[in-house]
Amino acid sequence: MNPTTILLISRDPQIRHALEQVVPSHTTILAVPDVAAGIKELSRENLALVLCEGSPEASRPLLHHTNLHPSSPSVILIGSRDSARDAVEALRAGATDYLSAPIAVPELDTVVRRALSAQNPPAASKRPADRFDLIVSLSPQMQLIKQLAREVAATDATVLITGESGTGKELVAQAIHDASPRALGPLIALNCAGIPEQLLESELFGYHQGAFTDAKHTKAGRFQLAEGGTLFLDEIGEMSASAQAKLLRVLEDHRVDPLGDTHSHTVNIRIIAATNEDLPAQIKTGRFRLDLYYRLNVYQLRIPPLRERLEDIAPILQHFLAQARRDRGCRIADISPEALAVLQRHHWPGNVRELHNVVEWLTITCKAQHIEPQHLPSSVKTGKAPDLPGGELKPSLLAFGLSFQDMEKKMLEEALRKSGGNVSEASRLLKITRNTLRYRMAKHRIQ
């Protein structure tokens, strides 16, 4: 029997046509109309792969028989709904992958090649380490998040990660990529808030030589760099309206148009987006597209803030201390119950990032082996600025765990509030020009 025979269970000729475009030339396609006929073929054919159109529930008999088959062929289910729930259900039932109709040929090409290579994996292939182990937690909330993230990682579903700044959204995105079938492909990250609006589109989509004055060479965008892997769009809520429209088009037809290029380029990637913004609220004010939100929000993971999972403070702190002992010879071994109680009463506006900053501060200022309440910074004990060595009191912006972008936006908003919205007065308070203030207000979308 041909070891590269693919069994197609479908009545849709379009699926057969799409499959013919992506399978290797030496592969035979055996098509049957329904699951019952497909099960009969399992007893006669030494199959490398099965594609079955139907719901996970209707395909369970087929999955049962393929699990018992000597050659254990991979099974790709083709469902009628673009549903992460169906995808997870299919994988739990034993399917290798899940696609939703209508099928995009690049997506089909990816899963077929992946399934066939799984039958004969290259000896040199090595999956990355399990990064879910790096998400330190004891709380039921985070254990559930890790379980859900593992389940969606096995699919190709678009994931939207929400949560406050400093909760660890990027670490969850990295863990999902590393646990996914795309783990051997690249993970390309882009902070949508960290790039000026006029440069964001060229970073995303790339540009052709001569597209503009300084375009001396053709440059691939992040979409093309992520080919075969995952594109992580951080702070997606900060994306401009123009870039949102172009991103929506890529999500719909899997093609990008580099600036100045006369040809579109097909891309085969998975999207993971993250934001600390309230996107439904932004939709109401017209700052974020509703149709793009639906495209991104296929499967949402909300990372709870640290104040909602106080039992995670101790293991996270111990993790950071262990890193400090290993990397810098830190002498701190433990924390007293009294000091831990102080930490658990703190509000943690900067979340895990703020806790990391507190540990960094302690490794410099605490000379004892055990952390006591008196060793903790004032920002944690009283909400005021931390005590610095020498007794001097100065505010530490880092202690709040905020990013530079967060801090800049908060300063702009505070100056505008104090000035009653007067741009001239706000620019005087910030010691910048009016034009600079207007540019930065537009950058942060402050009215």
C-alpha positions in Angstrom: 0.0 0.0 0.0 1.1 3.6 -0.6 2.3 5.1 2.7 1.4 8.6 1.5 -2.3 8.0 0.7 -4.6 10.7 2.1 -8.2 9.8 2.8 -10.7 12.6 2.2 -14.1 12.3 3.7 -16.2 15.0 2.1 -18.9 15.7 -0.5 -17.5 19.2 -1.2 -15.5 19.3 -4.5 -13.9 22.6 -3.4 -12.1 20.8 -0.6 -10.8 18.1 -3.0 -9.6 20.9 -5.3 -7.9 22.7 -2.4 -6.2 19.5 -1.2 -4.9 18.7 -4.7 -3.1 22.1 -4.7 -1.1 21.4 -1.5 -0.3 17.7 -1.4 3.1 16.4 -2.6 3.1 15.0 -6.2 3.6 11.4 -5.1 0.6 11.4 -2.8 -2.7 9.7 -3.6 -6.0 11.2 -2.6 -8.8 8.7 -1.9 -12.1 10.4 -1.6 -15.3 9.0 0.0 -18.6 10.7 0.8 -19.2 10.0 4.5 -17.7 8.7 7.8 -19.1 5.2 7.4 -17.4 4.8 4.0 -14.2 6.3 5.5 -14.2 3.7 8.3 -14.4 0.9 5.7 -11.4 2.4 3.9 -9.4 2.4 7.1 -9.5 -1.4 7.1 -7.9 -1.6 3.6 -5.6 1.3 3.3 -2.3 2.1 5.0 -3.1 5.8 5.3 -0.8 8.7 6.2 -3.5 11.3 6.8 -7.3 11.6 7.0 -9.3 14.8 6.3 -12.9 14.6 7.5 -15.6 17.2 6.9 -18.0 17.3 9.9 -18.5 18.2 13.5 -16.3 16.7 16.3 -19.3 14.8 17.6 -20.2 13.3 14.2 -16.5 12.4 13.6 -16.0 10.5 16.9 -16.5 7.0 15.4 -13.8 7.8 12.8 -11.4 9.1 15.4 -12.0 6.0 17.5 -11.1 3.7 14.6 -8.0 5.8 13.5 -6.7 5.6 17.1 -6.9 1.8 16.8 -5.3 1.7 13.3 -1.8 0.2 13.2 -0.4 3.2 11.2 -2.2 5.7 13.4 -2.9 8.2 10.6 -3.3 11.9 11.6 -6.8 13.3 11.4 -7.7 16.8 10.4 -11.3 17.8 11.0 -13.0 20.4 8.8 -15.9 22.0 10.6 -18.6 24.4 9.4 -17.9 27.0 12.2 -14.9 29.1 13.0 -15.1 28.1 16.6 -12.3 27.7 19.1 -14.7 25.6 21.2 -15.1 23.1 18.3 -11.4 23.2 17.7 -10.6 22.3 21.3 -13.3 19.6 21.3 -11.9 18.1 18.2 -8.4 17.9 19.6 -9.7 16.4 22.8 -11.4 13.7 20.8 -8.1 12.8 19.1 -7.9 14.9 16.0 -4.5 16.3 15.0 -5.9 19.7 13.8 -9.1 21.6 13.1 -10.0 23.8 10.1 -13.2 25.7 9.5 -14.8 26.1 6.0 -14.4 27.8 3.7 -10.7 26.6 3.7 -7.9 29.0 2.9 -5.4 27.1 0.8 -2.3 28.5 2.7 -3.8 27.3 6.0 -4.6 23.9 4.5 -1.0 23.7 3.1 0.4 24.3 6.6 -1.7 21.7 8.5 -1.2 19.0 5.8 2.6 19.5 5.7 2.6 19.5 9.5 0.6 16.3 9.7 2.6 14.5 7.1 5.9 15.5 8.7 4.6 14.3 12.1 4.3 10.8 10.6 8.1 10.9 9.8 9.6 13.7 12.0 13.1 14.9 11.2 15.6 13.6 13.7 17.0 17.1 14.3 13.6 18.6 15.1 13.4 19.7 18.7 10.4 21.5 20.3 11.1 24.4 22.6 10.9 23.9 26.4 7.5 24.2 28.0 7.2 27.8 28.9 4.0 27.2 30.8 6.4 26.1 33.6 7.8 29.6 33.7 4.3 31.0 34.6 4.7 30.7 38.4 1.3 30.4 40.1 -0.6 28.5 42.8 -4.0 30.3 42.4 -6.9 28.5 40.8 -7.4 31.5 38.4 -4.0 31.1 36.9 -4.1 27.3 36.8 -7.3 27.6 34.8 -5.7 30.2 32.5 -2.7 27.9 31.9 -5.0 25.0 31.2 -7.1 27.0 28.7 -4.0 28.4 27.1 -2.5 24.9 26.6 -5.8 23.7 24.9 -6.0 26.6 22.5 -2.2 26.4 21.8 -2.9 23.1 20.0 -5.2 24.8 17.6 -4.5 27.6 15.0 -7.2 29.9 16.5 -6.5 33.6 16.9 -6.0 34.5 20.6 -6.7 37.8 22.3 -5.0 38.2 25.7 -6.3 40.9 27.9 -5.2 42.1 31.3 -3.6 45.0 33.1 -0.1 46.2 32.4 2.5 43.9 34.0 0.4 40.8 34.4 2.5 38.7 32.0 0.6 38.7 28.7 3.7 38.4 26.6 4.9 35.3 28.6 1.5 33.6 28.0 1.8 34.4 24.3 5.3 32.9 24.2 4.0 29.8 26.0 1.1 29.4 23.6 3.5 29.6 20.6 6.0 27.2 22.0 3.2 24.6 22.8 1.6 25.0 19.3 2.2 23.0 16.1 4.0 26.2 14.9 6.6 26.0 17.7 9.5 25.3 15.2 8.5 28.5 13.3 9.3 32.0 14.4 7.5 34.1 17.0 7.6 37.7 15.8 6.5 40.4 18.3 5.5 44.0 17.6 4.5 46.5 20.2 1.9 48.6 18.5 2.3 51.4 21.1 6.1 51.6 20.7 6.2 52.6 17.1 5.1 56.0 15.7 1.9 55.8 13.6 3.6 56.8 10.4 6.1 53.8 10.7 3.7 51.2 12.0 2.3 50.1 8.6 5.7 49.7 7.1 6.8 47.6 10.1 3.8 45.4 9.7 3.6 45.0 6.0 7.1 45.9 4.8 8.0 48.1 1.8 9.5 47.8 -1.6 12.7 49.5 -2.7 11.9 53.1 -3.8 8.4 53.1 -2.1 9.5 56.4 -0.4 12.5 58.6 -0.1 14.5 56.6 2.4 13.4 53.1 1.1 16.8 52.2 -0.4 16.2 48.5 0.1 13.2 46.2 0.1 12.2 45.3 3.6 10.0 42.4 4.7 7.3 43.3 7.2 6.5 41.5 10.5 3.8 39.5 8.7 6.3 38.0 6.2 8.9 37.5 8.9 6.4 35.4 10.9 5.8 33.1 8.0 5.0 29.6 9.3 5.0 30.8 12.9 3.2 33.3 15.1 2.8 37.1 15.0 2.3 38.6 18.5 0.7 42.1 18.3 1.1 43.7 21.7 -0.9 46.7 22.8 -3.3 46.2 19.8 -5.6 48.8 21.2 -3.0 51.5 20.3 -3.1 50.7 16.6 -4.2 53.5 14.3 -7.4 53.4 12.3 -5.6 53.0 9.0 -3.5 50.1 10.3 -6.6 48.5 11.8 -8.3 48.4 8.4 -5.2 46.8 6.7 -4.8 44.3 9.5 -8.5 43.3 9.1 -7.9 42.7 5.4 -4.9 40.4 6.1 -6.9 38.4 8.6 -9.7 37.9 6.1 -7.6 36.9 3.0 -4.2 36.0 4.4 -2.4 38.4 2.0 -0.2 41.5 2.6 0.5 44.4 0.3 4.0 45.9 1.1 4.2 49.6 0.5 5.2 50.4 -3.1 4.9 46.7 -4.2 2.6 45.9 -7.1 2.0 42.3 -5.9 0.3 40.9 -2.9 2.0 38.2 -0.9 0.3 35.3 0.8 1.2 34.7 4.4 0.7 31.7 6.6 0.8 32.8 10.2 -1.1 32.7 13.5 -2.1 35.9 15.3 -1.9 36.4 19.0 -2.9 39.9 20.2 -2.7 41.5 23.6 -4.1 44.7 25.2 -4.5 46.4 28.5 -7.2 48.5 27.1 -11.0 48.0 27.3 -11.6 47.3 23.7 -15.4 47.2 23.9 -15.3 50.7 25.4 -12.9 51.8 22.6 -15.4 50.4 20.1 -18.2 52.6 21.6 -16.0 55.7 21.2 -14.9 54.8 17.6 -11.3 54.2 18.5 -11.4 50.5 17.6 -13.1 48.7 14.8 -15.9 46.3 15.8 -15.2 44.0 12.8 -11.5 43.7 13.8 -12.5 43.0 17.4 -14.6 40.0 16.3 -11.7 38.8 14.1 -9.2 39.0 17.0 -11.6 37.8 19.8 -11.9 34.2 18.6 -10.5 32.9 21.9 -9.9 35.4 24.7 -7.8 34.8 27.8 -8.0 37.4 30.6 -5.0 37.4 32.9 -6.2 38.5 36.3 -4.3 41.2 38.2 -2.0 40.2 41.0 -4.4 41.7 43.7 -7.0 39.1 42.6 -4.6 36.2 43.2 -2.7 37.0 46.4 -1.6 33.3 46.8 0.7 33.8 43.8 2.8 36.5 45.5 4.9 34.1 47.6 5.9 31.7 44.8 6.5 34.5 42.3 8.7 36.3 44.9 10.6 33.1 45.6 11.1 32.6 41.9 12.6 36.1 41.5 14.8 35.6 44.6 16.1 32.3 43.2 17.0 34.1 39.9 18.8 36.8 41.9 20.7 34.2 44.0 21.8 32.4 40.8 22.7 35.4 38.7 24.1 37.9 41.2 24.8 35.9 44.4 22.0 37.5 46.4 22.1 36.5 50.1 18.3 36.7 50.7 16.9 33.3 51.4 13.3 33.8 52.5 10.6 36.3 53.6 8.9 36.4 57.0 5.2 35.8 57.4 4.8 39.4 58.6 6.6 40.8 55.5 4.5 38.6 53.2 1.3 39.8 54.9 2.4 43.4 54.0 2.9 42.4 50.4 -0.5 40.8 50.3 -2.1 44.0 51.6 -0.6 46.0 48.8 -2.8 46.9 45.8 0.0 46.1 43.1 -1.0 48.6 40.4 2.0 47.4 38.4 1.2 43.7 39.0 4.0 41.1 38.5 6.3 43.7 36.9 6.0 45.8 40.0 6.7 42.8 42.3 9.8 42.1 40.2 10.9 45.7 40.7 10.4 45.4 44.5 12.6 42.2 44.6 15.3 44.0 42.5 15.2 46.8 45.0 15.4 44.4 48.0 18.5 42.6 46.5 20.3 46.0 46.6 19.1 47.4 50.0 18.4 44.3 52.2 21.5 42.9 53.8 19.7 40.3 55.9 19.0 36.7 54.9 15.3 37.0 55.6 13.0 39.8 54.4 11.2 41.6 57.3 8.6 44.3 57.1 11.2 47.1 57.8 13.1 46.0 54.7 10.2 46.6 52.4 10.1 49.8 50.3 7.7 52.6 51.5 5.8 52.3 48.3 4.6 48.9 49.4 4.1 49.7 53.2 2.4 53.1 52.8 1.9 53.7 49.1 4.5 56.5 49.3 8.0 56.7 47.7 10.4 53.9 48.7 13.3 54.7 51.1 16.6 54.8 49.3 20.0 53.9 50.9 21.2 56.8 53.1 17.8 57.8 54.3 17.0 60.0 51.4 13.4 59.9 50.2 12.8 60.2 46.5 9.9 58.9 44.3 10.8 55.8 42.3 8.8 55.7 39.2 10.0 52.2 38.5 8.4 51.0 41.7 5.0 51.4 40.1 5.8 48.8 37.5 4.5 51.0 34.6 6.0 51.0 31.1 7.5 54.1 29.6 4.4 54.4 27.3 2.1 54.1 30.3 4.0 56.7 32.3 4.1 59.2 29.4 0.3 58.9 28.8 -0.4 59.4 32.5 1.8 62.5 32.6 0.0 64.0 29.6 -3.4 63.2 31.1 -2.5 64.7 34.5 -1.1 67.9 32.9 -4.3 68.3 30.8 -6.4 67.8 33.8 -4.5 70.4 35.9 -4.7 72.9 33.0 -8.4 72.3 32.4 -7.6 71.1 28.9 -5.6 74.2 28.0 -2.8 73.0 25.7 -0.6 76.0 26.2 -0.7 75.6 30.0 -0.2 71.8 29.8 2.8 72.2 27.6 4.3 74.7 30.1 3.7 72.2 32.9 5.4 69.4 31.0 8.2 71.8 29.7 7.6 70.8 26.1 6.4 72.8 23.0 2.8 72.9 22.1 3.5 71.0 18.8 5.3 68.3 20.8 2.4 68.0 23.2 -0.1 67.8 20.3 1.9 65.1 18.6 2.1 63.0 21.8 -1.6 63.5 22.5 -2.3 62.2 19.0 0.1 59.3 19.6 -1.8 58.3 22.8 -5.2 59.2 21.3 -5.9 61.7 24.0 -8.7 64.2 23.1 
